[in-house]
Amino acid sequence: MTQHQNDSAPTTGAADSYLAGLRERLAADGSVATGTTWHDRPVTRGSRSDRKARWFGTKAELFVLAATVPQ
């Protein structure tokens, strides 16, 4: 039986930096981006709402949810 090492430190650092970069990209795109935790895991939430008159008054919604999970 093979044993898997549970070395979560490098993965957690990479995941945290990815979520921070995602928040920056969402904010640069005009979205409202927040970082929070869910079940002791970091989560990034982003949302944006666009109304376009040329699309006959339609409203487009964008929702983004990204979280880290164990391997």
N, C-alpha and C positions, 0 to 999 in steps of 0.2 A: 504494500500500500504506500503510495507516495504522499508525502506531507507537503502542503503548500505553506509557504511563508506568508505571514500576514504583515507585510511591510507597507502600511498605509501612509506614511509620512510623505514620500515623494509624490504619490498619486494625489493626496490631499492638496499639496502645494500647487501642483499643476492644475487641478480642478478649480481651486480658489482663484488662481490667476486668470483662468479662462472665463470664469463668471465675472470677474472684475472687468476684463476686456469687453465682454458681452454687454455689461451695463454701460460702458463708455460708448460702444458702437450704437446701442439703442438710443442713448441720449443725443448723440450726434445726428441721428436720423430724425429727431423730433419726438421720440417716444418718451413717456414717463417711465423711468426705470428705477426700481428699488431693489435693495438686497435685504433679505430676511433669513430666518431659519425655519425649518419644518422638520420635526422629529430629530432635532439636533444636527441637521444637515443644512449647509448653505443653499439658498435658493435665490435666483434672480427672476424678477417679474417685470414685464414691460408691456405697455399698451399704448395704442395710438388710434385716434379716430379722425378720419378725413371726410369732409363733405365736398363733393364736386358738383358744381352747377352744370357743367357740361355733360355730366353723366345723368342728367335729368333729376337732379336733386338727391341722388343716392348717397348713402353713407357707407364708407368702408371701415371696418374694424380690424385691427391687428392686435393679437395677443401672443405673447411669448412667455413661456415658463421653462426655466432650466434649473435642474437640481443635481447635486452630486449624489451618487449612490455607491454602496460598497461593491467591490468586484464580484 
